[in-house]
Amino acid sequence: ASSRLFSRSSINRPLLVILATATLDAVGMGLVLPILPSLLREVSHQTDVAGHFGYFLAVYALMQFVFSPILGALSDRYGRRPILLASLAGAAVDYLLMAFAPTLAWLYVGRIVAGITGANLAVATAYLADISSEEERADRYGALNACFGLGFVIGPILGGVLGAVSPRL
């Protein structure tokens, strides 16, 4: 199965964009978790940030829930690749806001943007179906999930290492 997935003819630019997007999304989700309590304490100037931690995670998940069908509809209208690339740009905006946010409100704005643009798994799976034959589909969905899982492993490690230097890093 893996030889079919990674044969020269099956790896193409759209597939690489999809797999890279899934990996980067998962890295981004995991990257935030180890540093979030420190960052919230730094920005809010409070020691007890448990409530903000929960709200911060909830607002991200809520935005993904609400905007997943919207991003799906936009990808039907404007194409899958532009929406996936826009979602990566939204994640970059969130990371910049997290690095430079002067207030707690700006952190929430960044997380809202990340949740909205991070609701792209539906777009990625639709794109994968668009570019895959029936025979390739199962292998490629497996690769998508593997990339997502890899991102969830790399993200917290990277967040922990960089967070030890500075929660803003």
Beta strands, then each sheet from edge to edge (+ up, - down):
end
